[in-house]
Amino acid sequence: MTVALMLRHSLNQGEAAGRIEKAVEDVLNEGYRTTDIQAKGCRLIGCREMGRLVREKIDKGFKG
């Protein structure tokens, strides 16, 4: 999300920021959480796995 903020506010790249924000939202809506945002009923994963899932969502957006 920090990268999305940088893209949106420092680099005037709102579209790219939006893709990152949407990817993060999609992963969270699928029930994945890291320890710092763990919620009951959600699947606990590490930061590396969270990053991988977000990257896959972004990549899928470019292909689909």
PDB file of N, CA, C, O and CB in Angstrom:
ATOM      1  N   MET A   1       0.817  -1.181   0.000  1.00  0.00           N
ATOM      2  CA  MET A   1       0.000   0.000   0.000  1.00  0.00           C
ATOM      3  C   MET A   1       0.873   1.261   0.000  1.00  0.00           C
ATOM      4  O   MET A   1       0.471   2.296  -0.532  1.00  0.00           O
ATOM      5  CB  MET A   1      -0.936  -0.011   1.201  1.00  0.00           C
ATOM      6  N   THR A   2       2.048   1.172   0.588  1.00  0.00           N
ATOM      7  CA  THR A   2       2.970   2.305   0.568  1.00  0.00           C
ATOM      8  C   THR A   2       3.388   2.626  -0.857  1.00  0.00           C
ATOM      9  O   THR A   2       3.492   3.794  -1.234  1.00  0.00           O
ATOM     10  CB  THR A   2       4.205   2.014   1.431  1.00  0.00           C
ATOM     11  N   VAL A   3       3.623   1.599  -1.638  1.00  0.00           N
ATOM     12  CA  VAL A   3       3.989   1.818  -3.041  1.00  0.00           C
ATOM     13  C   VAL A   3       2.827   2.470  -3.786  1.00  0.00           C
ATOM     14  O   VAL A   3       3.045   3.344  -4.626  1.00  0.00           O
ATOM     15  CB  VAL A   3       4.388   0.481  -3.722  1.00  0.00           C
ATOM     16  N   ALA A   4       1.618   2.060  -3.494  1.00  0.00           N
ATOM     17  CA  ALA A   4       0.453   2.674  -4.128  1.00  0.00           C
ATOM     18  C   ALA A   4       0.374   4.166  -3.778  1.00  0.00           C
ATOM     19  O   ALA A   4       0.085   4.993  -4.643  1.00  0.00           O
ATOM     20  CB  ALA A   4      -0.843   1.949  -3.693  1.00  0.00           C
ATOM     21  N   LEU A   5       0.628   4.501  -2.525  1.00  0.00           N
ATOM     22  CA  LEU A   5       0.627   5.907  -2.122  1.00  0.00           C
ATOM     23  C   LEU A   5       1.700   6.696  -2.857  1.00  0.00           C
ATOM     24  O   LEU A   5       1.452   7.809  -3.319  1.00  0.00           O
ATOM     25  CB  LEU A   5       0.835   6.028  -0.615  1.00  0.00           C
ATOM     26  N   MET A   6       2.889   6.119  -2.967  1.00  0.00           N
ATOM     27  CA  MET A   6       3.980   6.780  -3.677  1.00  0.00           C
ATOM     28  C   MET A   6       3.604   7.009  -5.140  1.00  0.00           C
ATOM     29  O   MET A   6       3.807   8.096  -5.682  1.00  0.00           O
ATOM     30  CB  MET A   6       5.272   5.945  -3.579  1.00  0.00           C
ATOM     31  N   LEU A   7       3.055   5.977  -5.767  1.00  0.00           N
ATOM     32  CA  LEU A   7       2.662   6.109  -7.164  1.00  0.00           C
ATOM     33  C   LEU A   7       1.602   7.188  -7.347  1.00  0.00           C
ATOM     34  O   LEU A   7       1.682   7.997  -8.272  1.00  0.00           O
ATOM     35  CB  LEU A   7       2.148   4.780  -7.693  1.00  0.00           C
ATOM     36  N   ARG A   8       0.626   7.195  -6.475  1.00  0.00           N
ATOM     37  CA  ARG A   8      -0.496   8.128  -6.607  1.00  0.00           C
ATOM     38  C   ARG A   8      -0.079   9.574  -6.300  1.00  0.00           C
ATOM     39  O   ARG A   8      -0.411  10.490  -7.052  1.00  0.00           O
ATOM     40  CB  ARG A   8      -1.637   7.708  -5.676  1.00  0.00           C
ATOM     41  N   HIS A   9       0.641   9.772  -5.204  1.00  0.00           N
ATOM     42  CA  HIS A   9       0.866  11.132  -4.715  1.00  0.00           C
ATOM     43  C   HIS A   9       2.205  11.736  -5.115  1.00  0.00           C
ATOM     44  O   HIS A   9       2.327  12.960  -5.181  1.00  0.00           O
ATOM     45  CB  HIS A   9       0.758  11.143  -3.240  1.00  0.00           C
ATOM     46  N   SER A  10       3.197  10.921  -5.380  1.00  0.00           N
ATOM     47  CA  SER A  10       4.514  11.468  -5.734  1.00  0.00           C
ATOM     48  C   SER A  10       4.812  11.359  -7.222  1.00  0.00           C
ATOM     49  O   SER A  10       5.507  12.206  -7.783  1.00  0.00           O
ATOM     50  CB  SER A  10       5.599  10.756  -4.951  1.00  0.00           C
ATOM     51  N   LEU A  11       4.288  10.320  -7.861  1.00  0.00           N
ATOM     52  CA  LEU A  11       4.628  10.062  -9.258  1.00  0.00           C
ATOM     53  C   LEU A  11       3.456  10.259 -10.218  1.00  0.00           C
ATOM     54  O   LEU A  11       3.586  10.035 -11.422  1.00  0.00           O
ATOM     55  CB  LEU A  11       5.151   8.665  -9.395  1.00  0.00           C
ATOM     56  N   ASN A  12       2.303  10.681  -9.674  1.00  0.00           N
ATOM     57  CA  ASN A  12       1.123  10.943 -10.501  1.00  0.00           C
ATOM     58  C   ASN A  12       0.745   9.736 -11.363  1.00  0.00           C
ATOM     59  O   ASN A  12       0.425   9.872 -12.544  1.00  0.00           O
ATOM     60  CB  ASN A  12       1.369  12.154 -11.393  1.00  0.00           C
ATOM     61  N   GLN A  13       0.789   8.568 -10.751  1.00  0.00           N
ATOM     62  CA  GLN A  13       0.470   7.320 -11.449  1.00  0.00           C
ATOM     63  C   GLN A  13      -0.744   6.657 -10.784  1.00  0.00           C
ATOM     64  O   GLN A  13      -0.654   5.558 -10.237  1.00  0.00           O
ATOM     65  CB  GLN A  13       1.698   6.352 -11.444  1.00  0.00           C
ATOM     66  N   GLY A  14      -1.863   7.351 -10.848  1.00  0.00           N
ATOM     67  CA  GLY A  14      -3.074   6.876 -10.190  1.00  0.00           C
ATOM     68  C   GLY A  14      -3.564   5.527 -10.679  1.00  0.00           C
ATOM     69  O   GLY A  14      -4.059   4.724  -9.889  1.00  0.00           O
ATOM     70  N   GLU A  15      -3.434   5.272 -11.960  1.00  0.00           N
ATOM     71  CA  GLU A  15      -3.898   3.988 -12.511  1.00  0.00           C
ATOM     72  C   GLU A  15      -3.087   2.824 -11.939  1.00  0.00           C
ATOM     73  O   GLU A  15      -3.652   1.800 -11.553  1.00  0.00           O
ATOM     74  CB  GLU A  15      -3.798   3.995 -14.054  1.00  0.00           C
ATOM     75  N   ALA A  16      -1.779   2.981 -11.888  1.00  0.00           N
ATOM     76  CA  ALA A  16      -0.920   1.932 -11.330  1.00  0.00           C
ATOM     77  C   ALA A  16      -1.225   1.740  -9.848  1.00  0.00           C
ATOM     78  O   ALA A  16      -1.284   0.608  -9.367  1.00  0.00           O
ATOM     79  CB  ALA A  16       0.575   2.281 -11.530  1.00  0.00           C
ATOM     80  N   ALA A  17      -1.418   2.841  -9.126  1.00  0.00           N
ATOM     81  CA  ALA A  17      -1.762   2.761  -7.708  1.00  0.00           C
ATOM     82  C   ALA A  17      -3.081   2.013  -7.526  1.00  0.00           C
ATOM     83  O   ALA A  17      -3.212   1.190  -6.620  1.00  0.00           O
ATOM     84  CB  ALA A  17      -1.855   4.174  -7.091  1.00  0.00           C
ATOM     85  N   GLY A  18      -4.035   2.293  -8.369  1.00  0.00           N
ATOM     86  CA  GLY A  18      -5.329   1.627  -8.301  1.00  0.00           C
ATOM     87  C   GLY A  18      -5.232   0.124  -8.509  1.00  0.00           C
ATOM     88  O   GLY A  18      -5.951  -0.645  -7.870  1.00  0.00           O
ATOM     89  N   ARG A  19      -4.341  -0.295  -9.406  1.00  0.00           N
ATOM     90  CA  ARG A  19      -4.160  -1.741  -9.633  1.00  0.00           C
ATOM     91  C   ARG A  19      -3.614  -2.416  -8.383  1.00  0.00           C
ATOM     92  O   ARG A  19      -4.043  -3.513  -8.028  1.00  0.00           O
ATOM     93  CB  ARG A  19      -3.211  -1.992 -10.827  1.00  0.00           C
ATOM     94  N   ILE A  20      -2.672  -1.766  -7.718  1.00  0.00           N
ATOM     95  CA  ILE A  20      -2.121  -2.339  -6.491  1.00  0.00           C
ATOM     96  C   ILE A  20      -3.193  -2.382  -5.409  1.00  0.00           C
ATOM     97  O   ILE A  20      -3.359  -3.405  -4.746  1.00  0.00           O
ATOM     98  CB  ILE A  20      -0.898  -1.527  -6.008  1.00  0.00           C
ATOM     99  N   GLU A  21      -3.912  -1.298  -5.224  1.00  0.00           N
ATOM    100  CA  GLU A  21      -4.957  -1.253  -4.204  1.00  0.00           C
ATOM    101  C   GLU A  21      -6.030  -2.309  -4.449  1.00  0.00           C
ATOM    102  O   GLU A  21      -6.500  -2.952  -3.509  1.00  0.00           O
ATOM    103  CB  GLU A  21      -5.593   0.132  -4.163  1.00  0.00           C
ATOM    104  N   LYS A  22      -6.412  -2.487  -5.694  1.00  0.00           N
ATOM    105  CA  LYS A  22      -7.427  -3.505  -6.040  1.00  0.00           C
ATOM    106  C   LYS A  22      -6.895  -4.895  -5.766  1.00  0.00           C
ATOM    107  O   LYS A  22      -7.627  -5.742  -5.253  1.00  0.00           O
ATOM    108  CB  LYS A  22      -7.849  -3.386  -7.523  1.00  0.00           C
ATOM    109  N   ALA A  23      -5.640  -5.151  -6.093  1.00  0.00           N
ATOM    110  CA  ALA A  23      -5.044  -6.463  -5.853  1.00  0.00           C
ATOM    111  C   ALA A  23      -5.008  -6.769  -4.360  1.00  0.00           C
ATOM    112  O   ALA A  23      -5.339  -7.881  -3.950  1.00  0.00           O
ATOM    113  CB  ALA A  23      -3.627  -6.529  -6.445  1.00  0.00           C
ATOM    114  N   VAL A  24      -4.613  -5.800  -3.548  1.00  0.00           N
ATOM    115  CA  VAL A  24      -4.583  -5.996  -2.098  1.00  0.00           C
ATOM    116  C   VAL A  24      -5.998  -6.254  -1.578  1.00  0.00           C
ATOM    117  O   VAL A  24      -6.213  -7.161  -0.774  1.00  0.00           O
ATOM    118  CB  VAL A  24      -3.959  -4.763  -1.389  1.00  0.00           C
ATOM    119  N   GLU A  25      -6.946  -5.465  -2.032  1.00  0.00           N
ATOM    120  CA  GLU A  25      -8.332  -5.644  -1.613  1.00  0.00           C
ATOM    121  C   GLU A  25      -8.844  -7.040  -1.966  1.00  0.00           C
ATOM    122  O   GLU A  25      -9.502  -7.686  -1.151  1.00  0.00           O
ATOM    123  CB  GLU A  25      -9.221  -4.579  -2.258  1.00  0.00           C
ATOM    124  N   ASP A  26      -8.545  -7.501  -3.170  1.00  0.00           N
ATOM    125  CA  ASP A  26      -8.983  -8.834  -3.597  1.00  0.00           C
ATOM    126  C   ASP A  26      -8.401  -9.921  -2.703  1.00  0.00           C
ATOM    127  O   ASP A  26      -9.118 -10.833  -2.290  1.00  0.00           O
ATOM    128  CB  ASP A  26      -8.582  -9.087  -5.053  1.00  0.00           C
ATOM    129  N   VAL A  27      -7.110  -9.834  -2.402  1.00  0.00           N
ATOM    130  CA  VAL A  27      -6.460 -10.845  -1.559  1.00  0.00           C
ATOM    131  C   VAL A  27      -7.075 -10.824  -0.158  1.00  0.00           C
ATOM    132  O   VAL A  27      -7.359 -11.878   0.411  1.00  0.00           O
ATOM    133  CB  VAL A  27      -4.923 -10.598  -1.483  1.00  0.00           C
ATOM    134  N   LEU A  28      -7.279  -9.637   0.394  1.00  0.00           N
ATOM    135  CA  LEU A  28      -7.901  -9.548   1.718  1.00  0.00           C
ATOM    136  C   LEU A  28      -9.326 -10.091   1.700  1.00  0.00           C
ATOM    137  O   LEU A  28      -9.744 -10.761   2.643  1.00  0.00           O
ATOM    138  CB  LEU A  28      -7.902  -8.098   2.209  1.00  0.00           C
ATOM    139  N   ASN A  29     -10.073  -9.808   0.637  1.00  0.00           N
ATOM    140  CA  ASN A  29     -11.442 -10.318   0.526  1.00  0.00           C
ATOM    141  C   ASN A  29     -11.488 -11.836   0.403  1.00  0.00           C
ATOM    142  O   ASN A  29     -12.504 -12.456   0.715  1.00  0.00           O
ATOM    143  CB  ASN A  29     -12.133  -9.693  -0.668  1.00  0.00           C
ATOM    144  N   GLU A  30     -10.394 -12.432  -0.049  1.00  0.00           N
ATOM    145  CA  GLU A  30     -10.307 -13.896  -0.117  1.00  0.00           C
ATOM    146  C   GLU A  30      -9.967 -14.499   1.242  1.00  0.00           C
ATOM    147  O   GLU A  30      -9.915 -15.721   1.380  1.00  0.00           O
ATOM    148  CB  GLU A  30      -9.259 -14.318  -1.150  1.00  0.00           C
ATOM    149  N   GLY A  31      -9.736 -13.656   2.242  1.00  0.00           N
ATOM    150  CA  GLY A  31      -9.546 -14.142   3.605  1.00  0.00           C
ATOM    151  C   GLY A  31      -8.109 -14.355   4.037  1.00  0.00           C
ATOM    152  O   GLY A  31      -7.871 -15.000   5.058  1.00  0.00           O
ATOM    153  N   TYR A  32      -7.154 -13.840   3.303  1.00  0.00           N
ATOM    154  CA  TYR A  32      -5.752 -13.977   3.684  1.00  0.00           C
ATOM    155  C   TYR A  32      -5.342 -12.811   4.572  1.00  0.00           C
ATOM    156  O   TYR A  32      -5.739 -11.670   4.335  1.00  0.00           O
ATOM    157  CB  TYR A  32      -4.847 -14.051   2.435  1.00  0.00           C
ATOM    158  N   ARG A  33      -4.537 -13.107   5.608  1.00  0.00           N
ATOM    159  CA  ARG A  33      -4.047 -12.076   6.512  1.00  0.00           C
ATOM    160  C   ARG A  33      -2.628 -12.397   6.964  1.00  0.00           C
ATOM    161  O   ARG A  33      -2.257 -13.559   7.130  1.00  0.00           O
ATOM    162  CB  ARG A  33      -4.977 -11.934   7.725  1.00  0.00           C
ATOM    163  N   THR A  34      -1.844 -11.334   7.161  1.00  0.00           N
ATOM    164  CA  THR A  34      -0.553 -11.475   7.823  1.00  0.00           C
ATOM    165  C   THR A  34      -0.781 -11.301   9.325  1.00  0.00           C
ATOM    166  O   THR A  34      -1.858 -10.881   9.749  1.00  0.00           O
ATOM    167  CB  THR A  34       0.494 -10.432   7.274  1.00  0.00           C
ATOM    168  N   THR A  35       0.219 -11.619  10.112  1.00  0.00           N
ATOM    169  CA  THR A  35       0.081 -11.587  11.567  1.00  0.00           C
ATOM    170  C   THR A  35      -0.409 -10.241  12.078  1.00  0.00           C
ATOM    171  O   THR A  35      -1.227 -10.195  12.998  1.00  0.00           O
ATOM    172  CB  THR A  35       1.399 -11.922  12.217  1.00  0.00           C
ATOM    173  N   ASP A  36       0.070  -9.152  11.505  1.00  0.00           N
ATOM    174  CA  ASP A  36      -0.277  -7.824  12.011  1.00  0.00           C
ATOM    175  C   ASP A  36      -1.734  -7.444  11.771  1.00  0.00           C
ATOM    176  O   ASP A  36      -2.243  -6.538  12.432  1.00  0.00           O
ATOM    177  CB  ASP A  36       0.610  -6.796  11.377  1.00  0.00           C
ATOM    178  N   ILE A  37      -2.414  -8.109  10.850  1.00  0.00           N
ATOM    179  CA  ILE A  37      -3.820  -7.794  10.580  1.00  0.00           C
ATOM    180  C   ILE A  37      -4.709  -9.042  10.673  1.00  0.00           C
ATOM    181  O   ILE A  37      -5.804  -9.074  10.111  1.00  0.00           O
ATOM    182  CB  ILE A  37      -3.960  -7.156   9.190  1.00  0.00           C
ATOM    183  N   GLN A  38      -4.231 -10.059  11.383  1.00  0.00           N
ATOM    184  CA  GLN A  38      -4.966 -11.316  11.508  1.00  0.00           C
ATOM    185  C   GLN A  38      -6.365 -11.071  12.064  1.00  0.00           C
ATOM    186  O   GLN A  38      -6.549 -10.272  12.982  1.00  0.00           O
ATOM    187  CB  GLN A  38      -4.203 -12.298  12.408  1.00  0.00           C
ATOM    188  N   ALA A  39      -7.327 -11.753  11.508  1.00  0.00           N
ATOM    189  CA  ALA A  39      -8.713 -11.676  11.961  1.00  0.00           C
ATOM    190  C   ALA A  39      -9.272 -13.089  12.072  1.00  0.00           C
ATOM    191  O   ALA A  39      -8.862 -13.992  11.343  1.00  0.00           O
ATOM    192  CB  ALA A  39      -9.575 -10.810  10.993  1.00  0.00           C
ATOM    193  N   LYS A  40     -10.195 -13.263  12.977  1.00  0.00           N
ATOM    194  CA  LYS A  40     -10.812 -14.572  13.193  1.00  0.00           C
ATOM    195  C   LYS A  40     -11.424 -15.078  11.889  1.00  0.00           C
ATOM    196  O   LYS A  40     -12.126 -14.347  11.191  1.00  0.00           O
ATOM    197  CB  LYS A  40     -11.889 -14.497  14.305  1.00  0.00           C
ATOM    198  N   GLY A  41     -11.148 -16.330  11.579  1.00  0.00           N
ATOM    199  CA  GLY A  41     -11.700 -16.954  10.389  1.00  0.00           C
ATOM    200  C   GLY A  41     -10.881 -16.732   9.133  1.00  0.00           C
ATOM    201  O   GLY A  41     -11.242 -17.226   8.065  1.00  0.00           O
ATOM    202  N   CYS A  42      -9.782 -15.994   9.241  1.00  0.00           N
ATOM    203  CA  CYS A  42      -8.944 -15.730   8.073  1.00  0.00           C
ATOM    204  C   CYS A  42      -7.713 -16.632   8.102  1.00  0.00           C
ATOM    205  O   CYS A  42      -7.296 -17.108   9.157  1.00  0.00           O
ATOM    206  CB  CYS A  42      -8.524 -14.240   8.024  1.00  0.00           C
ATOM    207  N   ARG A  43      -7.152 -16.851   6.936  1.00  0.00           N
ATOM    208  CA  ARG A  43      -5.982 -17.713   6.806  1.00  0.00           C
ATOM    209  C   ARG A  43      -4.712 -16.902   7.046  1.00  0.00           C
ATOM    210  O   ARG A  43      -4.457 -15.922   6.346  1.00  0.00           O
ATOM    211  CB  ARG A  43      -5.946 -18.382   5.411  1.00  0.00           C
ATOM    212  N   LEU A  44      -3.920 -17.305   8.029  1.00  0.00           N
ATOM    213  CA  LEU A  44      -2.685 -16.620   8.370  1.00  0.00           C
ATOM    214  C   LEU A  44      -1.574 -17.025   7.400  1.00  0.00           C
ATOM    215  O   LEU A  44      -1.294 -18.210   7.222  1.00  0.00           O
ATOM    216  CB  LEU A  44      -2.277 -16.932   9.824  1.00  0.00           C
ATOM    217  N   ILE A  45      -0.951 -16.030   6.780  1.00  0.00           N
ATOM    218  CA  ILE A  45       0.167 -16.270   5.863  1.00  0.00           C
ATOM    219  C   ILE A  45       1.273 -15.275   6.181  1.00  0.00           C
ATOM    220  O   ILE A  45       1.045 -14.278   6.866  1.00  0.00           O
ATOM    221  CB  ILE A  45      -0.284 -16.146   4.367  1.00  0.00           C
ATOM    222  N   GLY A  46       2.465 -15.548   5.683  1.00  0.00           N
ATOM    223  CA  GLY A  46       3.591 -14.652   5.888  1.00  0.00           C
ATOM    224  C   GLY A  46       3.603 -13.520   4.874  1.00  0.00           C
ATOM    225  O   GLY A  46       2.840 -13.521   3.908  1.00  0.00           O
ATOM    226  N   CYS A  47       4.480 -12.558   5.112  1.00  0.00           N
ATOM    227  CA  CYS A  47       4.574 -11.390   4.227  1.00  0.00           C
ATOM    228  C   CYS A  47       4.985 -11.786   2.812  1.00  0.00           C
ATOM    229  O   CYS A  47       4.482 -11.227   1.837  1.00  0.00           O
ATOM    230  CB  CYS A  47       5.572 -10.378   4.791  1.00  0.00           C
ATOM    231  N   ARG A  48       5.881 -12.731   2.703  1.00  0.00           N
ATOM    232  CA  ARG A  48       6.332 -13.167   1.371  1.00  0.00           C
ATOM    233  C   ARG A  48       5.166 -13.749   0.576  1.00  0.00           C
ATOM    234  O   ARG A  48       4.999 -13.452  -0.607  1.00  0.00           O
ATOM    235  CB  ARG A  48       7.469 -14.213   1.494  1.00  0.00           C
ATOM    236  N   GLU A  49       4.363 -14.580   1.239  1.00  0.00           N
ATOM    237  CA  GLU A  49       3.204 -15.182   0.580  1.00  0.00           C
ATOM    238  C   GLU A  49       2.169 -14.112   0.221  1.00  0.00           C
ATOM    239  O   GLU A  49       1.574 -14.166  -0.855  1.00  0.00           O
ATOM    240  CB  GLU A  49       2.569 -16.258   1.485  1.00  0.00           C
ATOM    241  N   MET A  50       1.951 -13.151   1.103  1.00  0.00           N
ATOM    242  CA  MET A  50       1.017 -12.056   0.815  1.00  0.00           C
ATOM    243  C   MET A  50       1.485 -11.291  -0.414  1.00  0.00           C
ATOM    244  O   MET A  50       0.690 -10.985  -1.302  1.00  0.00           O
ATOM    245  CB  MET A  50       0.890 -11.099   2.031  1.00  0.00           C
ATOM    246  N   GLY A  51       2.769 -10.985  -0.464  1.00  0.00           N
ATOM    247  CA  GLY A  51       3.318 -10.286  -1.620  1.00  0.00           C
ATOM    248  C   GLY A  51       3.139 -11.068  -2.905  1.00  0.00           C
ATOM    249  O   GLY A  51       2.823 -10.500  -3.950  1.00  0.00           O
ATOM    250  N   ARG A  52       3.343 -12.383  -2.824  1.00  0.00           N
ATOM    251  CA  ARG A  52       3.176 -13.239  -3.996  1.00  0.00           C
ATOM    252  C   ARG A  52       1.725 -13.214  -4.486  1.00  0.00           C
ATOM    253  O   ARG A  52       1.469 -13.102  -5.685  1.00  0.00           O
ATOM    254  CB  ARG A  52       3.605 -14.684  -3.671  1.00  0.00           C
ATOM    255  N   LEU A  53       0.785 -13.317  -3.551  1.00  0.00           N
ATOM    256  CA  LEU A  53      -0.626 -13.309  -3.927  1.00  0.00           C
ATOM    257  C   LEU A  53      -1.035 -11.972  -4.555  1.00  0.00           C
ATOM    258  O   LEU A  53      -1.771 -11.944  -5.541  1.00  0.00           O
ATOM    259  CB  LEU A  53      -1.495 -13.601  -2.704  1.00  0.00           C
ATOM    260  N   VAL A  54      -0.560 -10.878  -3.983  1.00  0.00           N
ATOM    261  CA  VAL A  54      -0.866  -9.558  -4.536  1.00  0.00           C
ATOM    262  C   VAL A  54      -0.272  -9.431  -5.934  1.00  0.00           C
ATOM    263  O   VAL A  54      -0.933  -8.954  -6.857  1.00  0.00           O
ATOM    264  CB  VAL A  54      -0.327  -8.436  -3.614  1.00  0.00           C
ATOM    265  N   ARG A  55       0.985  -9.862  -6.084  1.00  0.00           N
ATOM    266  CA  ARG A  55       1.641  -9.792  -7.401  1.00  0.00           C
ATOM    267  C   ARG A  55       0.857 -10.608  -8.430  1.00  0.00           C
ATOM    268  O   ARG A  55       0.680 -10.162  -9.563  1.00  0.00           O
ATOM    269  CB  ARG A  55       3.108 -10.306  -7.314  1.00  0.00           C
ATOM    270  N   GLU A  56       0.387 -11.792  -8.051  1.00  0.00           N
ATOM    271  CA  GLU A  56      -0.401 -12.617  -8.984  1.00  0.00           C
ATOM    272  C   GLU A  56      -1.680 -11.893  -9.419  1.00  0.00           C
ATOM    273  O   GLU A  56      -2.065 -11.955 -10.586  1.00  0.00           O
ATOM    274  CB  GLU A  56      -0.761 -13.972  -8.331  1.00  0.00           C
ATOM    275  N   LYS A  57      -2.328 -11.214  -8.483  1.00  0.00           N
ATOM    276  CA  LYS A  57      -3.543 -10.454  -8.837  1.00  0.00           C
ATOM    277  C   LYS A  57      -3.217  -9.332  -9.809  1.00  0.00           C
ATOM    278  O   LYS A  57      -3.962  -9.095 -10.759  1.00  0.00           O
ATOM    279  CB  LYS A  57      -4.211  -9.873  -7.573  1.00  0.00           C
ATOM    280  N   ILE A  58      -2.102  -8.638  -9.575  1.00  0.00           N
ATOM    281  CA  ILE A  58      -1.708  -7.563 -10.481  1.00  0.00           C
ATOM    282  C   ILE A  58      -1.393  -8.134 -11.856  1.00  0.00           C
ATOM    283  O   ILE A  58      -1.837  -7.595 -12.869  1.00  0.00           O
ATOM    284  CB  ILE A  58      -0.490  -6.793  -9.923  1.00  0.00           C
ATOM    285  N   ASP A  59      -0.623  -9.232 -11.897  1.00  0.00           N
ATOM    286  CA  ASP A  59      -0.283  -9.868 -13.176  1.00  0.00           C
ATOM    287  C   ASP A  59      -1.537 -10.326 -13.909  1.00  0.00           C
ATOM    288  O   ASP A  59      -1.645 -10.160 -15.124  1.00  0.00           O
ATOM    289  CB  ASP A  59       0.657 -11.060 -12.950  1.00  0.00           C
ATOM    290  N   LYS A  60      -2.485 -10.902 -13.173  1.00  0.00           N
ATOM    291  CA  LYS A  60      -3.719 -11.374 -13.793  1.00  0.00           C
ATOM    292  C   LYS A  60      -4.495 -10.205 -14.412  1.00  0.00           C
ATOM    293  O   LYS A  60      -5.125 -10.365 -15.458  1.00  0.00           O
ATOM    294  CB  LYS A  60      -4.592 -12.108 -12.755  1.00  0.00           C
ATOM    295  N   GLY A  61      -4.452  -9.045 -13.776  1.00  0.00           N
ATOM    296  CA  GLY A  61      -5.124  -7.864 -14.295  1.00  0.00           C
ATOM    297  C   GLY A  61      -4.557  -7.412 -15.631  1.00  0.00           C
ATOM    298  O   GLY A  61      -5.281  -6.880 -16.472  1.00  0.00           O
ATOM    299  N   PHE A  62      -3.259  -7.625 -15.824  1.00  0.00           N
ATOM    300  CA  PHE A  62      -2.636  -7.245 -17.091  1.00  0.00           C
ATOM    301  C   PHE A  62      -2.942  -8.255 -18.186  1.00  0.00           C
ATOM    302  O   PHE A  62      -2.992  -7.896 -19.363  1.00  0.00           O
ATOM    303  CB  PHE A  62      -1.128  -7.106 -16.920  1.00  0.00           C
ATOM    304  N   LYS A  63      -3.146  -9.510 -17.813  1.00  0.00           N
ATOM    305  CA  LYS A  63      -3.401 -10.557 -18.793  1.00  0.00           C
ATOM    306  C   LYS A  63      -4.872 -10.691 -19.122  1.00  0.00           C
ATOM    307  O   LYS A  63      -5.226 -11.108 -20.224  1.00  0.00           O
ATOM    308  CB  LYS A  63      -2.874 -11.871 -18.295  1.00  0.00           C
ATOM    309  N   GLY A  64      -5.727 -10.344 -18.185  1.00  0.00           N
ATOM    310  CA  GLY A  64      -7.151 -10.580 -18.379  1.00  0.00           C
ATOM    311  C   GLY A  64      -7.880  -9.333 -18.525  1.00  0.00           C
ATOM    312  O   GLY A  64      -9.099  -9.347 -18.697  1.00  0.00           O
TER     313      GLY A  64
END
